[in-house]
Amino acid sequence: MAATHRVSAVIFDLDGTLLDTERATRDVLKEFLGTYGKVPDAAKEEKRLGQMHRESTTGIIADYGLPITVEEYSEAIYPLYIKRWQRARPLPGVNRLLKHLHKNGVPLALASNSIRRNIDHKILKLGELKDCFSVVLGGDQVPHGKPCPDIFLEAAKRLGVNPSSCLVIEDSLVGVQAAKASGAKVVAVPSLQSQRHCYSIADLILYSLLDFHPELWGLPPFEDRIQGALAMEPLLSNAQIGDAVQNSTLTLIAGECTYDSIPDQISGIFFGWTKSETSGVFKAVVSTGWDLSPGKFERVMENISQAMNITDEDQATARDALDLPAFSEYAKTRSALDLPALPEYAEPRNGLLLA
């Protein structure tokens, strides 16, 4: 694939881009507001995605009429976030991309609207990959946070490159706006699938970093596909194959762990192994995405043998790949298929294992 743009450095956002902190903490505000007899307003909270801490906090206090100051709110809710951040995991494709870029000597920066103290807690969940970043910036280290371009201009300066030579990878709209204002190229990976239509100013919109092609930006290409298939960290789901067939599609009925074990950014064709009481362990190929039609927003998962939007080539690639050592080993991992599902945010281990 020919390069559309040539960049010399890559700048990443953190929450919702590298780590699934937003999913891990999605009930914190509900828990906190409950102590005041309030419930979160989903529409208002969507608009706060990516905001600076003080701006977000001030808005929450005003919107819900809380009888506390910004400082009191921050002190009370901070321990709740600290606890939930420990549950956050790197999003699909993150480990692969960071290792690849770092190995090839691409300068990397992390630029988040979070205050630096919080960033230092969160990036521990990246393990050794946190050392890939030569620059780490928080929103409290620049005059103005996103959507102002300050943080990306400062990151480029510290990297020693021109902002126009940078590629920014963001999940929030305010982050995309800030990156564009800095003169950088922008890849958007929306964390809210229902808001994809709002990201038209980005240079490219992806579902997840699994879909990222470095060569489009003049960066070294990946060379890790196996006969057309990509080996990735396993996703685990306890979705069950439904009995009803509608429009020639055999649906997968989601179990209680499905949406917490499969990130919202996941969309495409995935394959792995499943287990049933009658058939034992067998190959499973699934198409998963989102139904974004008006008035309807939900995860759609289909059995590949019935899904009408799957090509014969996709089916052959998936089924043949599952016989290769890189994938077939999962069929032998009884612990990944036989144990009952664990509590929320723990690793669910029965049902469908997608590799």
ChimeraX attribute file (.defattr): number of C-alpha atoms within 10 A of each C-alpha:
attribute: neighborCount
match mode: 1-to-1
recipient: residues
	/A:1	10
	/A:2	8
	/A:3	13
	/A:4	10
	/A:5	14
	/A:6	17
	/A:7	23
	/A:8	19
	/A:9	23
	/A:10	25
	/A:11	26
	/A:12	22
	/A:13	24
	/A:14	23
	/A:15	26
	/A:16	22
	/A:17	25
	/A:18	25
	/A:19	22
	/A:20	22
	/A:21	23
	/A:22	17
	/A:23	21
	/A:24	20
	/A:25	19
	/A:26	12
	/A:27	14
	/A:28	17
	/A:29	17
	/A:30	15
	/A:31	15
	/A:32	17
	/A:33	17
	/A:34	12
	/A:35	9
	/A:36	12
	/A:37	9
	/A:38	15
	/A:39	14
	/A:40	17
	/A:41	11
	/A:42	8
	/A:43	8
	/A:44	12
	/A:45	13
	/A:46	12
	/A:47	13
	/A:48	17
	/A:49	19
	/A:50	24
	/A:51	21
	/A:52	21
	/A:53	18
	/A:54	15
	/A:55	12
	/A:56	16
	/A:57	18
	/A:58	14
	/A:59	16
	/A:60	20
	/A:61	16
	/A:62	11
	/A:63	12
	/A:64	15
	/A:65	11
	/A:66	14
	/A:67	10
	/A:68	11
	/A:69	12
	/A:70	17
	/A:71	11
	/A:72	10
	/A:73	17
	/A:74	14
	/A:75	11
	/A:76	11
	/A:77	15
	/A:78	12
	/A:79	11
	/A:80	16
	/A:81	18
	/A:82	14
	/A:83	13
	/A:84	18
	/A:85	23
	/A:86	15
	/A:87	17
	/A:88	21
	/A:89	18
	/A:90	19
	/A:91	23
	/A:92	24
	/A:93	16
	/A:94	19
	/A:95	17
	/A:96	16
	/A:97	17
	/A:98	20
	/A:99	13
	/A:100	17
	/A:101	20
	/A:102	15
	/A:103	10
	/A:104	12
	/A:105	12
	/A:106	18
	/A:107	20
	/A:108	24
	/A:109	24
	/A:110	25
	/A:111	25
	/A:112	28
	/A:113	26
	/A:114	24
	/A:115	16
	/A:116	17
	/A:117	10
	/A:118	15
	/A:119	20
	/A:120	14
	/A:121	12
	/A:122	22
	/A:123	21
	/A:124	13
	/A:125	19
	/A:126	17
	/A:127	10
	/A:128	10
	/A:129	15
	/A:130	16
	/A:131	12
	/A:132	19
	/A:133	18
	/A:134	13
	/A:135	18
	/A:136	19
	/A:137	22
	/A:138	21
	/A:139	21
	/A:140	18
	/A:141	16
	/A:142	17
	/A:143	9
	/A:144	14
	/A:145	25
	/A:146	25
	/A:147	22
	/A:148	18
	/A:149	22
	/A:150	19
	/A:151	28
	/A:152	32
	/A:153	23
	/A:154	18
	/A:155	25
	/A:156	24
	/A:157	13
	/A:158	14
	/A:159	21
	/A:160	11
	/A:161	16
	/A:162	17
	/A:163	25
	/A:164	18
	/A:165	17
	/A:166	29
	/A:167	24
	/A:168	28
	/A:169	27
	/A:170	31
	/A:171	28
	/A:172	28
	/A:173	27
	/A:174	23
	/A:175	29
	/A:176	31
	/A:177	19
	/A:178	24
	/A:179	31
	/A:180	22
	/A:181	18
	/A:182	23
	/A:183	17
	/A:184	25
	/A:185	24
	/A:186	24
	/A:187	23
	/A:188	26
	/A:189	27
	/A:190	25
	/A:191	24
	/A:192	15
	/A:193	17
	/A:194	15
	/A:195	13
	/A:196	17
	/A:197	10
	/A:198	10
	/A:199	20
	/A:200	12
	/A:201	15
	/A:202	20
	/A:203	15
	/A:204	14
	/A:205	21
	/A:206	16
	/A:207	20
	/A:208	23
	/A:209	22
	/A:210	19
	/A:211	15
	/A:212	18
	/A:213	16
	/A:214	18
	/A:215	16
	/A:216	16
	/A:217	19
	/A:218	16
	/A:219	19
	/A:220	15
	/A:221	16
	/A:222	14
	/A:223	8
	/A:224	11
	/A:225	10
	/A:226	13
	/A:227	11
	/A:228	12
	/A:229	18
	/A:230	17
	/A:231	14
	/A:232	16
	/A:233	13
	/A:234	17
	/A:235	21
	/A:236	26
	/A:237	26
	/A:238	24
	/A:239	21
	/A:240	17
	/A:241	17
	/A:242	13
	/A:243	10
	/A:244	11
	/A:245	10
	/A:246	8
	/A:247	8
	/A:248	10
	/A:249	16
	/A:250	19
	/A:251	22
	/A:252	19
	/A:253	17
	/A:254	17
	/A:255	13
	/A:256	15
	/A:257	23
	/A:258	20
	/A:259	15
	/A:260	17
	/A:261	17
	/A:262	17
	/A:263	16
	/A:264	20
	/A:265	24
	/A:266	20
	/A:267	20
	/A:268	16
	/A:269	18
	/A:270	21
	/A:271	25
	/A:272	24
	/A:273	23
	/A:274	26
	/A:275	20
	/A:276	15
	/A:277	6
	/A:278	6
	/A:279	8
	/A:280	8
	/A:281	18
	/A:282	12
	/A:283	18
	/A:284	21
	/A:285	23
	/A:286	24
	/A:287	18
	/A:288	18
	/A:289	19
	/A:290	18
	/A:291	15
	/A:292	15
	/A:293	9
	/A:294	6
	/A:295	6
	/A:296	10
	/A:297	12
	/A:298	12
	/A:299	16
	/A:300	16
	/A:301	24
	/A:302	23
	/A:303	19
	/A:304	24
	/A:305	15
	/A:306	15
	/A:307	17
	/A:308	12
	/A:309	9
	/A:310	17
	/A:311	10
	/A:312	10
	/A:313	10
	/A:314	15
	/A:315	17
	/A:316	10
	/A:317	15
	/A:318	24
	/A:319	16
	/A:320	11
	/A:321	21
	/A:322	23
	/A:323	13
	/A:324	12
	/A:325	9
	/A:326	14
	/A:327	21
	/A:328	16
	/A:329	11
	/A:330	20
	/A:331	19
	/A:332	11
	/A:333	10
	/A:334	13
	/A:335	11
	/A:336	21
	/A:337	25
	/A:338	14
	/A:339	12
	/A:340	13
	/A:341	19
	/A:342	12
	/A:343	10
	/A:344	13
	/A:345	15
	/A:346	12
	/A:347	16
	/A:348	25
	/A:349	21
	/A:350	23
	/A:351	26
	/A:352	28
	/A:353	25
	/A:354	23
	/A:355	22
